[in-house]
Amino acid sequence: MNERSAARHAMPVALVLLAAAGTFSLTMGARQSMGLFLPTLNTATGLGIASISLAFAFGQLWWGLTQPFAGMVADRFGAGRVLIVGLLLVALGTALTPFMTTTLGLVFAIGVLAAGGAGMAGPSVLMAATTRLVPPERRGMATGIVNAGGSFGQFLFAPVAQAITAAAGWVVALQSLAFFTLLALPAAWVLRGSTVKAAAEASQPVRSVTTREAVQRASSDPSFMLLCAGFFVCGFHVAFIATHLPGVVASCGLPPEVGAWSLAVIGLFNIVGSLAMGWAVGRWRMKSLLSLVYAARGVAVLVFMLAPKTSTVMLVFAAVIGLTYLSTVPPTAGLVAKFYGTTHMATLFGVVMLAHQIGGFMGAWLGGKAFEWSGGYDWMWYLDILLAVAAALLHLPIREAPLKPVAPQPA
């Protein structure tokens, strides 16, 4: 191992976690706060909730589509460059959003630029960089901390965006979110490096596997496909709630501040859920933890539907959902690393994130269509419950064991 590589591996764990969690906090905070502006965008453009929901839904899909490719580039050429480009695109897309007056324009600003940039500076690259730079025995808690960073961003940004909107208007609020994302640029230097090069320097006694071989191997593994199916459900839940919870609040006759604080409470309690999950993945089977999380979501939605819709109920529901919101990420990332190691972690976790965001597209888009068709969100909640039950069952057959390494080729 050369001196440059050794210096990277000597990077303090606290600095790595601050860089990764801070980046995720800023990008996730900006993205998850965008739902607050959906009613305002509708008023300003007159496009209709369904049309604007399409832009948000495309953003969910594009965020997922960029991650396998961003992961491939990061695995091969290093995470730092990918993160810089991603952060600049998030800032540009967010800053341009107020000036878009057509559905196509909103799709471009929110769906292509901001979401694509957030995908490049998203979980696949950040989790892979973290697992590369953190010792194996600390990876479970490390991924939980990084994931909690994204939740902290949501907790912080939602009320800040609401406050700036009240004080200076929604355009200034979006411009401020764009500026905040640029604060993560120094993290690219900390997280720089390539997992493929790191594996080569380690001189492992197994044949190196190409990216194509790694993806093909994963695609033929039933456990990997079940993991992707479960994460599809997670994406459906998260995108529907992030995009339409302010609309749910409005349809219940509650003030807009309840929507902002509900998103903030989700972020706050997801910090707790993420850290708890990071601790738990080293002690219990990760597939069992995932089944438990999805089952808990289904029960929470069912109780919410039966309860009276008051501000207190909304905030309690947000807290319970927050505990399960993105706590699926540490065990899902942990299973990918356990199955295949860290060499192609960014690429393979990017594939899983793509499944997540296909679900996200459906959740964000169908939420708008359901409101357009029925004037409410009840049918989306029914679908949420059914999908939660399905995801809880899908994880049970997963075979939680590492695959055998590829044998070296004969000389």
Steps between C-alpha positions, in 0.01 A plus 500: 500500500654836397534806725209683340268204552624450854424864577146453382451193714644695794220761465337547842168319517333804656605716204372242250165481677472879524567533127262225390223579748534874434472454125197275536347750743526789256386314188221309673388809690463695177322217318264399777394861561388550140157355576430813705503703178256281307188705588690826433626374164144403414374849584786672314482290185138382490618164367303284743612264777519198268730677249731630770499158669631361171810719534554376856435141392748525214750637751454189712563279198795700370660507846496123487612469138810712560622299798622178332691706242631743761604194701686352203691826446574535872616136527738548210615863512425610854211642702633855530444605139154347491399683818617839370298471178198374692499785751531763227205348313282494814569868559434593136174307474367636829590857407330473159173350630320831574553614141335195341138554395433183299486132592799430275697779669423365846595149387833639379580704814360270770508166322821513295741752653421498873400135526782381274754696701359363824533150354868561422554631853262242645500179703672269251814714481492614863439155650770343279752768597415449866536121488832542317646742755357351822620173664263203443403468866374862501313503171155426643499801731680710239229446238239575765671832578523594131135413454413705808674792334241496223225500760657789688497698176128439461439592865697824461409610149120463508434760774784721370348498151158576647643787708686652205185472289300684765765771537622554143290289264526158342745608228755614757442178694589287197806715424610452861465121473715512187774689684491267801578195284829660388625486860565128446766553231799457738372150586598384151867525597451290813306226318719486189632163388398188309385164638635317193846650548485429873419135432784473247747649748390245759631220272213265585557133393188490286438599142380856463140519381397755240205731558296315237573165666407640841165630373425176314586295805273709720215494247499120503492484882142457636596661831621814322181521294284463813703777662432722198128419514484596866685824435250580222233505772716723719536748215124500440434585866771764537425687176124506559544639851776749410305636203141487620501523880451881483203428271367241744523762775313753286228247412446443872437872549816556704728808465804482266740523795388152605624365166843659544531380859380152403783471247741632762377248758546218248858612453562533874367155588671341204828607660404284795385217272815513288737497798304221666508299178873563459549351847262209432650379172804368679286301744204353310432368152457793266220338300297455821553864593372605156188284535433659838536854362255442214247333727521794741430741214186313402369506856578871535308591183202288605480668842536844336207431268277402793600796721347851494706740287626758747834680515610278788407181315685623191817571696484168687451317170799689357710392798409132460557509123829680564630207705460275193537758222857442378613254764477243221822638347764368746384133489443517123846644439637252753352205313647619169844532660459161670397329176763648268761693700590867449678493164187574295293626790408835342383332180298222662344719766423741217301221333307445823440875524367495144234253612429730795450797270280315253277450801553868582379601155184294546439640849542865403308473170216280623455729800418787265280284278311359800425851621390600150269197469348491849573835661693329781778258587315208661570258215871576524497413870325169426768421241770600749372240747486220241851575376636512855364152571644372171844645576500351851442155348742542208804534724446177690635263225820705451810288555718718720849373422792627291543350154815302431781707346589446137786253473823618336544403136758230426835624379 
